Amino acid sequence: MLDHLMLTVRDIARSRDFYAKALAPLGYAVQMEFEQTCAFGPERKPCFWLKPGESPTRPIHLAFMARDRPAVDAFHAAALAAGATDNGAPGLREHYHPDYYGGFVIDPDGHNIEAVCHLAPGTLPEQAAVPVAGAPRKPVRKAAPKSVGKSAAKPTRKPAPVRRAAAKSAARPATKAAARPSRKGGKGR
């Protein structure tokens, strides 16, 4: 649903370093960097942007998709090693749904950052009903548009046949004045 998101952070270098380490187990890395802005995401898709500012974004909750449960565990450990504060060890959160497996940390700017896997144990990411980070994507077939109501499916008419005699007289100028070029360079007036 979302294409990208940008957070304003107090210290861009500290946040860049933190997210580079914390998101690596999920398969996310710096995809774009210019001036003092950087973006993380899967290969060739910058979707999580950081920029410096005096007024950082008020703390929010961000959840990153994980390929599997071990990736959630690795995210949590890497984030803690990078300086995050624990906000919920990796584990099942069955009050969301039976296979919700998440791990939570607080980042350097106070944001509640989560890695989550929605797959049941033994389910391959390719089998997921919802796209999973790092999973190979199946080609999407687009269905032909369905006609709705009378206005959507109007039959097309063939143009009326042109009679040769009428076509010849239409192509021939009626007067010599009409055949002379105008002052602007075109034919006719």
C-alpha atoms as an extended CHARMM CRD file, in Angstrom:
* protein
*
       189  EXT
         1         1  MET       CA              0.0000000000        0.0000000000        0.0000000000  PROA      1               0.0000000000
         2         2  LEU       CA              2.7010000000        2.5320000000        0.9210000000  PROA      2               0.0000000000
         3         3  ASP       CA              5.5190000000        3.2790000000       -1.4920000000  PROA      3               0.0000000000
         4         4  HSD       CA              7.8840000000        4.9950000000        0.9340000000  PROA      4               0.0000000000
         5         5  LEU       CA              8.1210000000        6.7190000000        4.2980000000  PROA      5               0.0000000000
         6         6  MET       CA             10.4760000000        9.4170000000        5.6100000000  PROA      6               0.0000000000
         7         7  LEU       CA             11.5030000000       10.0430000000        9.2160000000  PROA      7               0.0000000000
         8         8  THR       CA             13.2080000000       13.1800000000       10.4570000000  PROA      8               0.0000000000
         9         9  VAL       CA             15.9690000000       12.2070000000       12.8980000000  PROA      9               0.0000000000
        10        10  ARG       CA             18.1940000000       14.1900000000       15.2710000000  PROA      10              0.0000000000
        11        11  ASP       CA             21.5120000000       12.6690000000       14.1790000000  PROA      11              0.0000000000
        12        12  ILE       CA             21.5440000000       11.2880000000       10.6220000000  PROA      12              0.0000000000
        13        13  ALA       CA             24.9140000000        9.5320000000       11.0020000000  PROA      13              0.0000000000
        14        14  ARG       CA             23.8340000000        7.7380000000       14.1850000000  PROA      14              0.0000000000
        15        15  SER       CA             20.4600000000        6.7470000000       12.7130000000  PROA      15              0.0000000000
        16        16  ARG       CA             21.9840000000        5.6070000000        9.4060000000  PROA      16              0.0000000000
        17        17  ASP       CA             24.4510000000        3.4010000000       11.2920000000  PROA      17              0.0000000000
        18        18  PHE       CA             21.7160000000        2.0400000000       13.5750000000  PROA      18              0.0000000000
        19        19  TYR       CA             19.3280000000        1.1390000000       10.7460000000  PROA      19              0.0000000000
        20        20  ALA       CA             22.0930000000       -0.2970000000        8.5470000000  PROA      20              0.0000000000
        21        21  LYS       CA             22.8820000000       -2.7900000000       11.3240000000  PROA      21              0.0000000000
        22        22  ALA       CA             19.3110000000       -3.4230000000       12.5220000000  PROA      22              0.0000000000
        23        23  LEU       CA             17.7540000000       -3.9220000000        9.0780000000  PROA      23              0.0000000000
        24        24  ALA       CA             20.5420000000       -6.0460000000        7.5500000000  PROA      24              0.0000000000
        25        25  PRO       CA             19.0870000000       -9.3430000000        8.8860000000  PROA      25              0.0000000000
        26        26  LEU       CA             15.8190000000       -8.4790000000        7.1170000000  PROA      26              0.0000000000
        27        27  GLY       CA             17.5490000000       -8.0370000000        3.7710000000  PROA      27              0.0000000000
        28        28  TYR       CA             17.2860000000       -4.2380000000        3.7770000000  PROA      28              0.0000000000
        29        29  ALA       CA             20.2820000000       -2.0190000000        3.0790000000  PROA      29              0.0000000000
        30        30  VAL       CA             21.0500000000        1.5570000000        2.0500000000  PROA      30              0.0000000000
        31        31  GLN       CA             19.7050000000        1.8860000000       -1.4970000000  PROA      31              0.0000000000
        32        32  MET       CA             20.1500000000        5.6060000000       -2.0480000000  PROA      32              0.0000000000
        33        33  GLU       CA             22.0910000000        8.3970000000       -0.4010000000  PROA      33              0.0000000000
        34        34  PHE       CA             22.5250000000       12.0660000000       -1.2290000000  PROA      34              0.0000000000
        35        35  GLU       CA             23.3240000000       15.2010000000        0.7260000000  PROA      35              0.0000000000
        36        36  GLN       CA             22.2580000000       14.2260000000        4.2600000000  PROA      36              0.0000000000
        37        37  THR       CA             19.4210000000       11.9020000000        3.2940000000  PROA      37              0.0000000000
        38        38  CYS       CA             19.5090000000        8.1280000000        2.9470000000  PROA      38              0.0000000000
        39        39  ALA       CA             17.0160000000        5.4140000000        2.0780000000  PROA      39              0.0000000000
        40        40  PHE       CA             16.8440000000        1.7550000000        3.0340000000  PROA      40              0.0000000000
        41        41  GLY       CA             14.9700000000       -1.0550000000        1.3650000000  PROA      41              0.0000000000
        42        42  PRO       CA             15.2650000000       -4.2680000000       -0.5760000000  PROA      42              0.0000000000
        43        43  GLU       CA             17.5050000000       -4.2310000000       -3.6390000000  PROA      43              0.0000000000
        44        44  ARG       CA             16.8030000000       -1.2260000000       -5.9200000000  PROA      44              0.0000000000
        45        45  LYS       CA             13.7580000000       -0.1000000000       -3.8790000000  PROA      45              0.0000000000
        46        46  PRO       CA             14.4420000000        2.7940000000       -1.5080000000  PROA      46              0.0000000000
        47        47  CYS       CA             11.3520000000        2.8440000000        0.6980000000  PROA      47              0.0000000000
        48        48  PHE       CA             12.4360000000        3.8800000000        4.2200000000  PROA      48              0.0000000000
        49        49  TRP       CA             14.0140000000        7.3500000000        4.2000000000  PROA      49              0.0000000000
        50        50  LEU       CA             15.8870000000        9.2350000000        6.9150000000  PROA      50              0.0000000000
        51        51  LYS       CA             16.6350000000       12.9630000000        6.9130000000  PROA      51              0.0000000000
        52        52  PRO       CA             18.1310000000       15.1880000000        9.6110000000  PROA      52              0.0000000000
        53        53  GLY       CA             16.1760000000       17.9470000000       11.3010000000  PROA      53              0.0000000000
        54        54  GLU       CA             15.8140000000       19.9280000000       14.4910000000  PROA      54              0.0000000000
        55        55  SER       CA             12.2920000000       18.6130000000       15.0160000000  PROA      55              0.0000000000
        56        56  PRO       CA             12.4660000000       14.8490000000       14.6670000000  PROA      56              0.0000000000
        57        57  THR       CA              9.3240000000       12.9580000000       13.7340000000  PROA      57              0.0000000000
        58        58  ARG       CA              7.2780000000       12.2800000000       16.8620000000  PROA      58              0.0000000000
        59        59  PRO       CA              7.7780000000        8.6800000000       17.9670000000  PROA      59              0.0000000000
        60        60  ILE       CA              5.8150000000        6.2590000000       15.8220000000  PROA      60              0.0000000000
        61        61  HSD       CA              5.5520000000        2.5040000000       15.4340000000  PROA      61              0.0000000000
        62        62  LEU       CA              7.1310000000        1.0240000000       12.3000000000  PROA      62              0.0000000000
        63        63  ALA       CA              6.9340000000       -2.6800000000       11.4820000000  PROA      63              0.0000000000
        64        64  PHE       CA              9.2800000000       -4.1830000000        8.8800000000  PROA      64              0.0000000000
        65        65  MET       CA              8.3970000000       -7.4560000000        7.1300000000  PROA      65              0.0000000000
        66        66  ALA       CA             10.6810000000      -10.3740000000        7.8780000000  PROA      66              0.0000000000
        67        67  ARG       CA             11.1740000000      -13.3900000000        5.6120000000  PROA      67              0.0000000000
        68        68  ASP       CA             10.9240000000      -15.8420000000        8.4970000000  PROA      68              0.0000000000
        69        69  ARG       CA             11.0670000000      -16.0900000000       12.2900000000  PROA      69              0.0000000000
        70        70  PRO       CA             14.8730000000      -16.4160000000       12.4900000000  PROA      70              0.0000000000
        71        71  ALA       CA             15.1030000000      -13.0790000000       10.6340000000  PROA      71              0.0000000000
        72        72  VAL       CA             12.9580000000      -11.4930000000       13.3800000000  PROA      72              0.0000000000
        73        73  ASP       CA             15.3010000000      -12.9310000000       16.0070000000  PROA      73              0.0000000000
        74        74  ALA       CA             18.3620000000      -11.6580000000       14.0950000000  PROA      74              0.0000000000
        75        75  PHE       CA             16.8060000000       -8.1900000000       13.6730000000  PROA      75              0.0000000000
        76        76  HSD       CA             16.1420000000       -7.9300000000       17.4010000000  PROA      76              0.0000000000
        77        77  ALA       CA             19.6860000000       -9.0100000000       18.3370000000  PROA      77              0.0000000000
        78        78  ALA       CA             21.2850000000       -6.6980000000       15.7400000000  PROA      78              0.0000000000
        79        79  ALA       CA             19.1710000000       -3.7190000000       16.8240000000  PROA      79              0.0000000000
        80        80  LEU       CA             20.0860000000       -4.2300000000       20.4930000000  PROA      80              0.0000000000
        81        81  ALA       CA             23.7670000000       -4.5540000000       19.5540000000  PROA      81              0.0000000000
        82        82  ALA       CA             23.4540000000       -1.2870000000       17.5840000000  PROA      82              0.0000000000
        83        83  GLY       CA             22.1630000000        0.5810000000       20.6470000000  PROA      83              0.0000000000
        84        84  ALA       CA             18.3800000000        0.0470000000       20.6730000000  PROA      84              0.0000000000
        85        85  THR       CA             16.3850000000       -0.5080000000       23.8380000000  PROA      85              0.0000000000
        86        86  ASP       CA             14.3840000000       -3.7350000000       24.1100000000  PROA      86              0.0000000000
        87        87  ASN       CA             10.6470000000       -3.1970000000       23.7680000000  PROA      87              0.0000000000
        88        88  GLY       CA              9.5040000000       -6.8150000000       23.4460000000  PROA      88              0.0000000000
        89        89  ALA       CA             11.5470000000       -9.9350000000       22.7910000000  PROA      89              0.0000000000
        90        90  PRO       CA             10.8360000000      -11.9100000000       19.6300000000  PROA      90              0.0000000000
        91        91  GLY       CA              7.9110000000      -14.2240000000       20.0410000000  PROA      91              0.0000000000
        92        92  LEU       CA              4.3470000000      -15.0450000000       19.1290000000  PROA      92              0.0000000000
        93        93  ARG       CA              1.7150000000      -12.3550000000       19.5900000000  PROA      93              0.0000000000
        94        94  GLU       CA             -1.3510000000      -14.5660000000       19.2290000000  PROA      94              0.0000000000
        95        95  HSD       CA             -3.6930000000      -11.7570000000       20.2440000000  PROA      95              0.0000000000
        96        96  TYR       CA             -3.0260000000      -10.3430000000       16.7140000000  PROA      96              0.0000000000
        97        97  HSD       CA             -3.3290000000      -13.7410000000       14.9730000000  PROA      97              0.0000000000
        98        98  PRO       CA             -1.9930000000      -17.2750000000       15.6360000000  PROA      98              0.0000000000
        99        99  ASP       CA              1.1550000000      -16.8990000000       13.4820000000  PROA      99              0.0000000000
       100       100  TYR       CA              2.1120000000      -13.2880000000       14.3250000000  PROA      100             0.0000000000
       101       101  TYR       CA              5.7750000000      -13.4370000000       15.3090000000  PROA      101             0.0000000000
       102       102  GLY       CA              7.3620000000      -10.0900000000       16.1540000000  PROA      102             0.0000000000
       103       103  GLY       CA             10.2620000000       -8.4800000000       17.9610000000  PROA      103             0.0000000000
       104       104  PHE       CA             10.2770000000       -4.8580000000       19.1580000000  PROA      104             0.0000000000
       105       105  VAL       CA             12.9530000000       -2.2580000000       19.9520000000  PROA      105             0.0000000000
       106       106  ILE       CA             13.1250000000        1.4870000000       20.5980000000  PROA      106             0.0000000000
       107       107  ASP       CA             15.4670000000        3.2620000000       18.1410000000  PROA      107             0.0000000000
       108       108  PRO       CA             17.7750000000        6.2320000000       18.9890000000  PROA      108             0.0000000000
       109       109  ASP       CA             14.9250000000        8.7270000000       18.3700000000  PROA      109             0.0000000000
       110       110  GLY       CA             12.3480000000        6.8780000000       20.4660000000  PROA      110             0.0000000000
       111       111  HSD       CA             10.4860000000        5.0980000000       17.6500000000  PROA      111             0.0000000000
       112       112  ASN       CA              8.9710000000        1.6700000000       18.3340000000  PROA      112             0.0000000000
       113       113  ILE       CA             10.5770000000       -0.4520000000       15.6030000000  PROA      113             0.0000000000
       114       114  GLU       CA              9.3720000000       -3.9780000000       14.9340000000  PROA      114             0.0000000000
       115       115  ALA       CA             10.2490000000       -6.8700000000       12.6670000000  PROA      115             0.0000000000
       116       116  VAL       CA              7.3340000000       -9.2000000000       12.0080000000  PROA      116             0.0000000000
       117       117  CYS       CA              6.7460000000      -12.5230000000       10.2790000000  PROA      117             0.0000000000
       118       118  HSD       CA              3.1870000000      -13.6740000000        9.5830000000  PROA      118             0.0000000000
       119       119  LEU       CA              4.0520000000      -17.1950000000        8.4150000000  PROA      119             0.0000000000
       120       120  ALA       CA              3.2990000000      -20.3980000000       10.2410000000  PROA      120             0.0000000000
       121       121  PRO       CA              6.3880000000      -22.5010000000       11.0100000000  PROA      121             0.0000000000
       122       122  GLY       CA              7.3760000000      -24.5420000000        7.9550000000  PROA      122             0.0000000000
       123       123  THR       CA              5.5890000000      -22.2530000000        5.4920000000  PROA      123             0.0000000000
       124       124  LEU       CA              7.7980000000      -20.9850000000        2.6940000000  PROA      124             0.0000000000
       125       125  PRO       CA              7.6820000000      -17.2510000000        1.9610000000  PROA      125             0.0000000000
       126       126  GLU       CA              6.6510000000      -18.0750000000       -1.6360000000  PROA      126             0.0000000000
       127       127  GLN       CA              3.4970000000      -19.7160000000       -0.2380000000  PROA      127             0.0000000000
       128       128  ALA       CA              2.4200000000      -16.6510000000        1.7490000000  PROA      128             0.0000000000
       129       129  ALA       CA             -0.8770000000      -14.9950000000        0.9250000000  PROA      129             0.0000000000
       130       130  VAL       CA              0.7790000000      -11.6230000000        1.6240000000  PROA      130             0.0000000000
       131       131  PRO       CA              4.1270000000      -10.6940000000        0.0070000000  PROA      131             0.0000000000
       132       132  VAL       CA              7.0700000000      -11.3760000000        2.3150000000  PROA      132             0.0000000000
       133       133  ALA       CA             10.3150000000       -9.4070000000        2.2470000000  PROA      133             0.0000000000
       134       134  GLY       CA             12.9620000000      -11.1940000000        0.2240000000  PROA      134             0.0000000000
       135       135  ALA       CA             10.5840000000      -13.7900000000       -1.2450000000  PROA      135             0.0000000000
       136       136  PRO       CA             10.6450000000      -14.3800000000       -4.9970000000  PROA      136             0.0000000000
       137       137  ARG       CA              7.6670000000      -12.7050000000       -6.5980000000  PROA      137             0.0000000000
       138       138  LYS       CA              5.2480000000      -14.4590000000       -8.8940000000  PROA      138             0.0000000000
       139       139  PRO       CA              4.2310000000      -12.5930000000      -12.0530000000  PROA      139             0.0000000000
       140       140  VAL       CA              0.8760000000      -10.9010000000      -11.6480000000  PROA      140             0.0000000000
       141       141  ARG       CA             -1.7140000000      -11.5110000000      -14.3420000000  PROA      141             0.0000000000
       142       142  LYS       CA             -4.0690000000       -8.6410000000      -14.8310000000  PROA      142             0.0000000000
       143       143  ALA       CA             -7.6420000000       -9.5580000000      -15.5460000000  PROA      143             0.0000000000
       144       144  ALA       CA             -9.4470000000       -7.9620000000      -18.4540000000  PROA      144             0.0000000000
       145       145  PRO       CA            -11.7750000000       -5.1850000000      -17.3170000000  PROA      145             0.0000000000
       146       146  LYS       CA            -15.3260000000       -6.3370000000      -16.7450000000  PROA      146             0.0000000000
       147       147  SER       CA            -18.1460000000       -4.4790000000      -18.4260000000  PROA      147             0.0000000000
       148       148  VAL       CA            -20.5720000000       -2.9090000000      -16.0240000000  PROA      148             0.0000000000
       149       149  GLY       CA            -23.9620000000       -1.6800000000      -17.1360000000  PROA      149             0.0000000000
       150       150  LYS       CA            -24.9490000000       -0.5720000000      -20.6330000000  PROA      150             0.0000000000
       151       151  SER       CA            -22.3710000000        2.1950000000      -21.0680000000  PROA      151             0.0000000000
       152       152  ALA       CA            -19.3200000000       -0.0340000000      -20.6270000000  PROA      152             0.0000000000
       153       153  ALA       CA            -19.9430000000       -2.3650000000      -23.5630000000  PROA      153             0.0000000000
       154       154  LYS       CA            -21.0830000000       -0.2740000000      -26.5220000000  PROA      154             0.0000000000
       155       155  PRO       CA            -20.7670000000       -1.9380000000      -29.9070000000  PROA      155             0.0000000000
       156       156  THR       CA            -18.4370000000       -0.1410000000      -32.2870000000  PROA      156             0.0000000000
       157       157  ARG       CA            -19.7430000000        0.9800000000      -35.6490000000  PROA      157             0.0000000000
       158       158  LYS       CA            -17.8820000000        0.5330000000      -38.8650000000  PROA      158             0.0000000000
       159       159  PRO       CA            -17.4590000000        3.7410000000      -40.8480000000  PROA      159             0.0000000000
       160       160  ALA       CA            -19.8450000000        4.1130000000      -43.7750000000  PROA      160             0.0000000000
       161       161  PRO       CA            -18.3100000000        3.1340000000      -47.1070000000  PROA      161             0.0000000000
       162       162  VAL       CA            -17.1310000000        6.0680000000      -49.1940000000  PROA      162             0.0000000000
       163       163  ARG       CA            -18.3860000000        6.1680000000      -52.7630000000  PROA      163             0.0000000000
       164       164  ARG       CA            -15.6000000000        6.6640000000      -55.2620000000  PROA      164             0.0000000000
       165       165  ALA       CA            -17.3420000000        9.4390000000      -57.1800000000  PROA      165             0.0000000000
       166       166  ALA       CA            -17.9490000000       11.4070000000      -53.9910000000  PROA      166             0.0000000000
       167       167  ALA       CA            -14.3710000000       10.8570000000      -52.8220000000  PROA      167             0.0000000000
       168       168  LYS       CA            -12.9350000000       12.1400000000      -56.1190000000  PROA      168             0.0000000000
       169       169  SER       CA            -15.0360000000       15.2840000000      -56.1110000000  PROA      169             0.0000000000
       170       170  ALA       CA            -14.1730000000       15.9600000000      -52.4730000000  PROA      170             0.0000000000
       171       171  ALA       CA            -10.4580000000       15.7190000000      -53.2210000000  PROA      171             0.0000000000
       172       172  ARG       CA            -10.6870000000       18.0590000000      -56.2500000000  PROA      172             0.0000000000
       173       173  PRO       CA            -10.8710000000       21.8100000000      -55.4520000000  PROA      173             0.0000000000
       174       174  ALA       CA            -14.0910000000       23.4280000000      -56.5460000000  PROA      174             0.0000000000
       175       175  THR       CA            -12.4630000000       26.6820000000      -57.7110000000  PROA      175             0.0000000000
       176       176  LYS       CA             -9.0360000000       27.8960000000      -58.7440000000  PROA      176             0.0000000000
       177       177  ALA       CA             -8.9570000000       30.2660000000      -55.7370000000  PROA      177             0.0000000000
       178       178  ALA       CA             -9.2580000000       27.3270000000      -53.3570000000  PROA      178             0.0000000000
       179       179  ALA       CA             -6.2870000000       25.6180000000      -55.0250000000  PROA      179             0.0000000000
       180       180  ARG       CA             -3.9370000000       28.6320000000      -54.6160000000  PROA      180             0.0000000000
       181       181  PRO       CA             -1.7300000000       28.7200000000      -51.5100000000  PROA      181             0.0000000000
       182       182  SER       CA             -2.6730000000       31.2810000000      -48.8860000000  PROA      182             0.0000000000
       183       183  ARG       CA             -0.2380000000       33.9310000000      -47.6940000000  PROA      183             0.0000000000
       184       184  LYS       CA              0.5900000000       31.7290000000      -44.6770000000  PROA      184             0.0000000000
       185       185  GLY       CA              1.8620000000       28.9680000000      -46.9230000000  PROA      185             0.0000000000
       186       186  GLY       CA             -1.0280000000       26.5050000000      -46.6490000000  PROA      186             0.0000000000
       187       187  LYS       CA             -3.7980000000       25.6950000000      -49.1490000000  PROA      187             0.0000000000
       188       188  GLY       CA             -7.1330000000       27.4310000000      -48.9830000000  PROA      188             0.0000000000
       189       189  ARG       CA             -8.1730000000       30.4200000000      -46.9100000000  PROA      189             0.0000000000
